[in-house]
Amino acid sequence: MPNRAPNQPSIFDHSEDVTLVNRVAYEPKRASIAPPVTAIPRAITVRLATNYGQKVIYPDCNDSRIFAKLAGHVSLTRANIALIRELGYQVRVATPELDYSGE
């Protein structure tokens, strides 16, 4: 056996440090398919309108149109918006541009 200091552990000793290193070395690596939802800020844009006295929420971007298609309607309901928010999307309302030319 080689000469070593009395307090120096051997590489064959089963100390906590060696066990910890072995646990980390043999821990199975997890494959990441996609980053977490919170890592990617997502938002949809909708447009508010009134049809025959009823308030309607129309999609105004590609993602919101896809959500409306998934819902099976041309417009989105408040329940649809609540579910979209649960998925981590922010809902932005597009404001109509005002014409200041006076015409």
C-alpha positions in Angstrom: 0.0 0.0 0.0 1.4 3.4 -0.9 2.5 5.9 1.8 -0.1 8.6 2.4 -0.9 11.1 5.1 -3.0 9.7 7.9 -6.1 11.9 7.2 -6.0 11.5 3.4 -8.6 9.0 2.2 -7.7 6.3 -0.3 -9.4 6.2 -3.7 -10.8 2.9 -2.5 -12.5 4.3 0.5 -16.3 4.7 0.2 -16.7 8.2 1.5 -19.7 10.4 1.1 -17.9 12.4 -1.6 -17.3 9.4 -3.8 -20.8 8.2 -3.4 -22.2 11.6 -4.3 -20.0 11.7 -7.4 -21.1 8.2 -8.4 -24.8 9.2 -8.0 -24.4 12.2 -10.2 -22.3 10.3 -12.8 -24.8 7.5 -13.1 -28.0 9.5 -12.9 -30.0 9.0 -16.1 -30.1 12.1 -18.2 -33.6 13.4 -19.1 -34.3 14.3 -22.7 -35.7 17.7 -23.1 -38.3 17.8 -25.9 -39.3 21.4 -25.5 -38.5 24.3 -23.1 -41.1 24.9 -20.3 -44.1 27.0 -21.3 -43.1 29.8 -19.1 -39.8 30.2 -20.9 -41.4 31.3 -24.1 -43.6 34.4 -23.8 -46.7 33.7 -25.9 -49.5 36.1 -26.8 -52.5 36.3 -29.1 -54.2 39.4 -30.4 -58.0 39.6 -30.5 -60.4 42.3 -31.8 -63.6 43.3 -30.0 -66.7 44.0 -32.0 -70.5 44.4 -31.5 -72.8 42.4 -33.8 -76.6 43.1 -33.3 -76.0 44.3 -29.8 -73.8 41.3 -28.8 -70.2 41.7 -27.8 -68.0 39.4 -29.9 -64.3 38.5 -29.7 -62.7 38.0 -33.1 -59.2 36.6 -33.7 -56.7 39.1 -35.0 -53.5 37.0 -35.4 -52.6 33.6 -36.7 -52.5 31.8 -33.4 -55.9 33.2 -32.3 -57.4 32.1 -35.6 -56.1 28.6 -34.9 -57.7 28.7 -31.4 -61.0 29.7 -33.0 -60.8 26.9 -35.5 -60.1 24.4 -32.6 -63.2 25.8 -30.8 -65.2 25.3 -34.0 -66.3 28.9 -34.3 -65.4 32.1 -36.2 -65.2 34.0 -32.9 -63.9 33.2 -29.4 -65.9 33.1 -26.3 -64.9 34.2 -22.8 -64.6 30.6 -21.8 -62.2 30.1 -24.8 -60.1 33.1 -23.6 -60.0 31.7 -20.1 -58.7 28.3 -21.4 -56.1 30.1 -23.6 -54.9 32.0 -20.6 -54.5 28.7 -18.7 -52.2 27.5 -21.4 -49.9 30.4 -20.6 -50.9 32.8 -23.4 -51.4 36.5 -22.9 -54.4 38.0 -24.6 -53.9 41.4 -26.1 -56.8 43.4 -27.5 -56.1 45.3 -30.7 -57.3 48.8 -30.7 -58.6 50.3 -33.9 -56.5 53.0 -35.4 -58.1 56.5 -35.3 -58.0 58.7 -38.4 -56.9 62.2 -37.3 -57.0 63.7 -40.8 -60.5 65.2 -40.1 -62.0 63.6 -43.2 
